[in-house]
Amino acid sequence: MEPPLVNYELKGIPASSGIAIGRAAVLLPENIIVDLSKISKEQIKFEQNRFDQACESLSIELENLIAAVHTDSKNVIDILESNMLILSDPVLKEGIYKHIEELSTAENAIVQEFDEQKLLFLSVKDEYLRLRADELEHIKKRLIYILRHKLIDYRINENSIIVAQNLTPADIVNFHNAGITGIITESGGIVSHVSIMSRAYKIPSVIGFKNITTFIHNGDLLIIDGFSGSLIINPDETIVADYHRKQAKIVEYQKKLGELKDVQCKTIDGFPIKIYVNIDLREDAIAGEIAGADGVGLVRSESLIMKSGGMPDLEMQEQWYKDLVNITFPKPLTIRGFDIGSDKFSEGLPHQEDNPALGCRGIRFLLLRKDIFKTQIIAVLKASVNKNVKFMLPMISNLEEVLTAKSIIAECKAELTAQGIPFDKKMPVGIMVETPAAALIADCLAKEVDFMSIGTNDLTSYTIGVDRANDLVSDIFNPLHPAVFRLIKMTVKAAHKYHIPLSICGELAAYPEAIPLLIGFGIEELSMSPAMVLEAKNIVINTNKRECMIFANEMLCVTDNMEFLRRLKG
């Protein structure tokens, strides 16, 4: 065995904030080797029964985990329930039965069918859906373990840091209960279940370390920094003492942030800045309220499609929107139209697209599927009675899309009026500015809408021409690119000209380095994850807007990317 590394530092992707210090518990990856020999026709029923029993055992295991998870860990419960849905998927079951009827063993049938389904997920452009392939892999392996009567031992020393290729949702629940202090994985993304569940359990985690299980040994002392993505292997006493001090500072800092909940969010020189939250679930809206957010700046309504496993009907949408409205009232709630394309919902489209990211998505999809669009608009309007609802159009790239969408909204209003159904007749309608085209013609768009919101994630991707989920070019993805800020400045100018509100709702809104610059450009509304609200407020109340404006004008003259970053980070 090679000698242990000492004071060796690596950089990964920060998935869950915090600092963890502990001993490594390495879970070595295990390849599944399946016997490819054929069974006899007489064994078909026996193998199908084996598969059914394995599904039942795993279902009971997941139900027990769900029952054991605290009700305040709703994100964890949702993930475990999504595993249950996959397990009960009739298409998967039918496919496995078919493979067994073709004389495959239950194990071989599971591998074939799950791997075929995984390929479908991996072929799409959407990062969230591609990461669902991991979920299928987890369930596949667990079913085969059950068929082989293999038990997983979750007994582990408290304060251990798990080092693994990947982890299943069940693994994370069980290791959390065992008292782990951190997680390191080779694979995963910021929207993977490892990341979501780590954040839900407040377990510091860093992901994206290639082959990490091959050179970290059991018992190695590790430090992981979930803020920066740093991993230090076998640090010396000086480094450990330094990180213990950082941990103490974090505890004190979080205590001070909690005191900011009811503090008015305005700059040192008196300019108010509103801080909203982006949400996928009702729990996010509740978290935003707890943090003292000024409302909800973005409801990703397509998360309801993911949660329900199909296009939700009018009643389901109306109930969901009303629930969010009631949580947020009297603060504003901005619902974005379904931001979907053929990678998420292809029903009714004439053919499959090779590149859905540049295809029929967002407003293009909604205008093509007018039936889906109208159902959503009517549901939103019916939920708008309290007059705190806004509706936002996604992926706008030209004026015609806005005008057509407004005419459809007018049709829906006329239908509800004719039926005597109450709604907010003056419900604000706005747009997402997430294409360079929308930013470049923002002056034309602004006079037709009630508000605008800049989605900096997609705006960055389309401006630089980078898929941030593509490992080969993800390092080029840079929301702090000078070109992105120039497009933001153009949009701000248009919003101010027509006196309409403008917010930033991409990840850039929560970047500590970017907030003063955005304020200097004239942004008065920021929308972010609930976890970042208090930290953003802390930055705002310690910022001088007039100084930021001077700095922003200077930064507009900087064209070199590295120089821009250097000045921004001070």
LUMLUM-263862 format. One record per residue (C-alpha): x, y, z; residue in one letter. Coordinates in steps of 0.2 Angstrom, whole numbers, padded with zeros to 4 digits, always signed. Layout:
N
XYZA...
This chain:
570
+0000+0000+0000M+0006+0017-0004E+0011+0029+0010P-0002+0041+0016P-0003+0058+0008L+0001+0072+0020V-0006+0090+0019N-0012+0086+0002Y-0026+0098-0004E-0039+0095-0018L-0053+0105-0025K-0070+0098-0029G-0088+0105-0030I-0095+0112-0014P-0112+0103-0012A-0117+0107+0006S-0109+0121+0016S-0100+0119+0032G-0083+0112+0038I-0080+0094+0044A-0065+0087+0052I-0065+0068+0054G-0057+0051+0050R-0061+0043+0032A-0072+0029+0030A-0069+0023+0013V-0083+0013+0003L-0075+0005-0011L-0085+0004-0027P-0091-0014-0031E-0095-0019-0049N-0110-0030-0051I-0106-0046-0061I-0121-0055-0067V-0122-0073-0073D-0128-0072-0092L-0132-0090-0093S-0150-0094-0098K-0164-0101-0087I-0176-0114-0093S-0194-0110-0097K-0199-0119-0081E-0190-0107-0071Q-0198-0091-0078I-0211-0090-0065K-0199-0093-0051F-0187-0079-0057E-0202-0067-0058Q-0207-0071-0040N-0189-0068-0035R-0190-0051-0043F-0207-0047-0035D-0200-0052-0018Q-0185-0041-0019A-0196-0027-0024C-0207-0030-0009E-0192-0031+0003S-0185-0015-0004L-0202-0006-0003S-0203-0011+0015I-0185-0005+0018E-0190+0012+0010L-0206+0013+0020E-0197+0010+0036N-0184+0024+0032L-0198+0036+0028I-0206+0032+0044A-0190+0035+0053A-0186+0052+0045V-0192+0067+0054H-0206+0077+0047T-0196+0092+0045D-0184+0083+0033S-0197+0085+0019K-0184+0085+0005N-0177+0068+0011V-0194+0061+0012I-0198+0067-0006D-0182+0058-0012I-0186+0042-0003L-0204+0043-0010E-0197+0045-0028S-0188+0029-0025N-0204+0021-0021M-0212+0027-0037L-0198+0020-0047I-0199+0004-0039L-0218+0003-0043S-0216+0009-0061D-0227-0003-0071P-0216+0000-0087V-0200-0005-0077L-0209-0020-0070K-0216-0025-0087E-0198-0024-0095G-0190-0035-0082I-0204-0048-0084Y-0201-0048-0102K-0182-0050-0100H-0186-0065-0089I-0198-0072-0101E-0183-0072-0114E-0174-0083-0101L-0164-0071-0092S-0161-0073-0073T-0170-0060-0062A-0153-0051-0059E-0149-0051-0077N-0166-0044-0081A-0165-0030-0069I-0148-0025-0075V-0154-0025-0093Q-0170-0015-0090E-0162-0002-0078F-0147+0001-0089D-0159+0004-0104E-0169+0016-0094Q-0153+0025-0088K-0148+0027-0106L-0164+0037-0109L-0160+0049-0095F-0142+0051-0099L-0146+0056-0117S-0156+0071-0112V-0148+0089-0110K-0156+0093-0093D-0144+0091-0079E-0158+0086-0066Y-0164+0072-0077L-0147+0066-0081R-0144+0064-0063L-0159+0054-0061R-0149+0040-0069A-0139+0039-0053D-0156+0035-0044E-0159+0021-0056L-0142+0014-0053E-0145+0014-0034H-0161+0005-0035I-0154-0008-0047K-0139-0012-0035K-0150-0013-0020R-0162-0025-0029L-0148-0036-0034I-0140-0036-0016Y-0157-0041-0009I-0158-0055-0022L-0141-0061-0016R-0145-0059+0002H-0131-0047+0004K-0133-0035+0019L-0126-0017+0020I-0117-0013+0036D-0120+0005+0042Y-0110+0003+0058R-0097+0016+0058I-0088+0027+0070N-0096+0044+0074E-0088+0059+0066N-0082+0049+0052S-0081+0057+0034I-0089+0045+0021I-0078+0043+0005V-0088+0035-0009A-0090+0034-0027Q-0108+0038-0024N-0121+0036-0011L-0140+0030-0012T-0153+0040-0002P-0155+0025+0010A-0136+0026+0013D-0137+0044+0017I-0151+0042+0029V-0143+0027+0038N-0125+0035+0039F-0133+0051+0045H-0141+0041+0059N-0124+0034+0063A-0117+0051+0066G-0106+0055+0051I-0099+0072+0050T-0096+0074+0031G-0097+0067+0014I-0085+0066-0001I-0090+0058-0017T-0083+0055-0034E-0099+0058-0044S-0115+0069-0042G-0120+0086-0046G-0127+0101-0036I-0145+0095-0039V-0141+0076-0036S-0148+0067-0021H-0132+0067-0012V-0131+0086-0013S-0150+0089-0009I-0150+0077+0006M-0133+0083+0013S-0140+0101+0013R-0156+0094+0021A-0146+0086+0035Y-0134+0100+0036K-0119+0088+0033I-0104+0097+0025P-0101+0088+0008S-0089+0091-0007V-0092+0081-0023I-0084+0078-0040G-0067+0071-0035F-0062+0058-0048K-0055+0042-0042N-0055+0048-0024I-0058+0031-0017T-0042+0024-0024T-0030+0036-0014F-0039+0040+0002I-0036+0026+0015H-0048+0021+0029N-0043+0031+0045G-0035+0046+0035D-0038+0062+0044L-0048+0073+0032L-0054+0091+0032I-0068+0096+0020I-0073+0114+0017D-0091+0114+0010G-0090+0133+0006F-0075+0132-0005S-0075+0114-0011G-0058+0111-0003S-0052+0094+0004L-0036+0092+0014I-0029+0074+0017I-0020+0071+0033N-0017+0089+0038P-0004+0094+0051D-0009+0101+0068E-0007+0119+0063T-0020+0117+0049I-0032+0107+0060V-0031+0120+0073A-0035+0134+0060D-0050+0124+0054Y-0056+0122+0072H-0056+0141+0074R-0065+0143+0057K-0079+0131+0064Q-0080+0142+0079A-0082+0157+0069K-0095+0149+0058I-0106+0145+0073V-0104+0163+0079E-0108+0170+0062Y-0123+0160+0060Q-0129+0166+0077K-0127+0184+0071K-0136+0180+0055L-0151+0174+0064G-0152+0191+0073E-0154+0199+0055L-0171+0191+0052K-0182+0207+0056D-0168+0220+0051V-0174+0231+0037Q-0164+0226+0021C-0156+0243+0015K-0139+0249+0011T-0128+0259+0023I-0134+0275+0013D-0152+0270+0015G-0157+0262-0002F-0169+0247+0001P-0165+0231-0007I-0178+0217-0008K-0173+0199-0005I-0184+0185-0012Y-0183+0166-0013V-0182+0154-0027N-0193+0139-0023I-0197+0121-0029D-0207+0115-0014L-0219+0122-0001R-0205+0119+0012E-0194+0131+0002D-0208+0144+0004A-0209+0141+0023I-0190+0142+0024A-0190+0159+0015G-0203+0165+0028E-0193+0159+0042I-0178+0168+0035A-0188+0184+0034G-0188+0185+0014A-0198+0198+0006D-0208+0185-0004G-0205+0172-0017V-0196+0179-0033G-0197+0162-0043L-0208+0147-0041V-0201+0134-0053R-0218+0127-0057S-0211+0113-0068E-0205+0105-0051S-0224+0100-0050L-0222+0090-0066I-0207+0081-0059M-0215+0077-0042K-0232+0071-0050S-0223+0061-0064G-0233+0069-0077G-0243+0085-0082M-0253+0090-0067P-0272+0094-0071D-0280+0110-0067L-0286+0105-0050E-0269+0099-0044M-0261+0115-0050Q-0273+0127-0043E-0272+0118-0026Q-0253+0119-0026W-0252+0137-0031Y-0265+0142-0018K-0255+0133-0005D-0240+0143-0009L-0250+0159-0010V-0257+0156+0008N-0239+0153+0015I-0232+0169+0007T-0247+0181+0009F-0247+0196+0010P-0230+0195+0002K-0228+0193-0017P-0227+0176-0026L-0220+0175-0043T-0225+0159-0053I-0215+0155-0068R-0224+0147-0083G-0218+0129-0085F-0200+0130-0091D-0199+0113-0100I-0195+0106-0117G-0194+0089-0125S-0180+0083-0113D-0193+0084-0099K-0210+0082-0108F-0211+0078-0126S-0229+0073-0127E-0237+0081-0142G-0221+0087-0150L-0220+0081-0169P-0202+0074-0167H-0188+0071-0155Q-0175+0085-0154E-0156+0082-0155D-0153+0098-0144N-0168+0102-0133P-0158+0116-0124A-0159+0126-0141L-0175+0119-0146G-0193+0120-0141C-0192+0124-0123R-0199+0138-0111G-0211+0150-0120I-0209+0141-0137R-0215+0125-0129F-0230+0133-0120L-0235+0142-0136L-0235+0126-0146L-0244+0117-0132R-0258+0130-0130K-0269+0118-0120D-0255+0115-0107I-0252+0134-0106F-0270+0139-0104K-0273+0126-0091T-0258+0133-0081Q-0264+0151-0084I-0281+0148-0078I-0275+0139-0062A-0263+0154-0058V-0277+0166-0061L-0289+0156-0049K-0275+0157-0036A-0273+0175-0038S-0288+0181-0028V-0277+0188-0014N-0268+0199-0027K-0251+0194-0022N-0248+0183-0037V-0237+0187-0052K-0235+0177-0068F-0218+0176-0077M-0215+0170-0095L-0199+0159-0097P-0186+0159-0111M-0191+0174-0120I-0181+0179-0136S-0193+0190-0146N-0207+0203-0144L-0220+0192-0153E-0219+0178-0140E-0223+0191-0127V-0238+0198-0136L-0245+0181-0141T-0243+0175-0123A-0252+0191-0117K-0266+0188-0129S-0268+0170-0122I-0269+0177-0104I-0282+0189-0110A-0292+0174-0117E-0291+0165-0100C-0297+0180-0091K-0312+0182-0102A-0317+0164-0099E-0315+0166-0080L-0325+0182-0081T-0339+0174-0091A-0340+0160-0078Q-0341+0172-0064G-0325+0165-0056I-0315+0178-0046P-0297+0182-0050F-0285+0197-0049D-0289+0206-0065K-0273+0216-0064K-0261+0202-0060M-0244+0207-0065P-0236+0198-0080V-0217+0198-0083G-0203+0189-0092I-0187+0180-0089M-0172+0188-0097V-0161+0173-0100E-0156+0174-0118T-0144+0187-0125P-0158+0191-0137A-0170+0196-0123A-0156+0207-0115A-0152+0216-0131L-0170+0220-0135I-0175+0223-0117A-0180+0241-0121D-0193+0234-0133C-0199+0221-0121L-0200+0231-0105A-0214+0242-0112K-0225+0227-0114E-0223+0219-0097V-0225+0223-0078D-0209+0217-0072F-0193+0207-0078M-0182+0195-0070S-0164+0190-0076I-0160+0171-0075G-0141+0172-0074T-0139+0153-0075N-0146+0152-0093D-0140+0169-0098L-0122+0164-0094T-0124+0147-0103S-0131+0155-0119Y-0119+0170-0118T-0103+0160-0116I-0110+0145-0126G-0106+0133-0112V-0116+0118-0105D-0112+0119-0086R-0117+0101-0084A-0103+0096-0097N-0087+0091-0087D-0077+0095-0102L-0081+0113-0102V-0089+0116-0085S-0074+0126-0079D-0077+0139-0093I-0095+0142-0085F-0093+0159-0077N-0107+0170-0071P-0094+0183-0067L-0090+0185-0085H-0089+0204-0091P-0101+0200-0105A-0114+0194-0093V-0113+0210-0083F-0114+0221-0099R-0131+0212-0103L-0137+0214-0086I-0133+0233-0087K-0143+0234-0103M-0158+0226-0095T-0157+0237-0080V-0157+0253-0091K-0172+0246-0100A-0182+0243-0084A-0177+0260-0077H-0183+0268-0093K-0200+0261-0091Y-0201+0261-0072H-0204+0242-0070I-0196+0231-0056P-0181+0220-0061L-0174+0206-0051S-0160+0194-0052I-0165+0176-0049C-0150+0166-0055G-0137+0159-0043E-0127+0175-0046L-0140+0184-0034A-0132+0175-0020A-0113+0177-0024Y-0106+0187-0010P-0094+0195-0023E-0107+0200-0035A-0120+0208-0024I-0112+0225-0022P-0109+0225-0041L-0127+0221-0045L-0132+0235-0032I-0121+0247-0041G-0129+0243-0058F-0146+0247-0051G-0153+0230-0046I-0165+0232-0032E-0172+0215-0030E-0162+0198-0028L-0170+0181-0027S-0160+0166-0021M-0161+0150-0011S-0169+0152+0006P-0152+0146+0014A-0144+0162+0007M-0156+0175+0012V-0148+0181+0029L-0131+0180+0022E-0136+0191+0007A-0145+0203+0019K-0129+0204+0029N-0119+0210+0014I-0132+0222+0009V-0133+0231+0025I-0114+0233+0025N-0114+0240+0008T-0114+0258+0002N-0124+0260-0014K-0115+0276-0020R-0098+0268-0019E-0105+0252-0028C-0111+0263-0042M-0094+0271-0045I-0086+0253-0044F-0099+0247-0057A-0095+0260-0069N-0077+0256-0068E-0080+0237-0070M-0090+0240-0086L-0073+0246-0094C-0065+0229-0089V-0065+0217-0104T-0052+0204-0098D-0060+0190-0089N-0046+0187-0076M-0044+0205-0073E-0063+0207-0070F-0062+0192-0057L-0047+0200-0049R-0055+0217-0046R-0072+0209-0041L-0064+0198-0028K-0054+0213-0022G
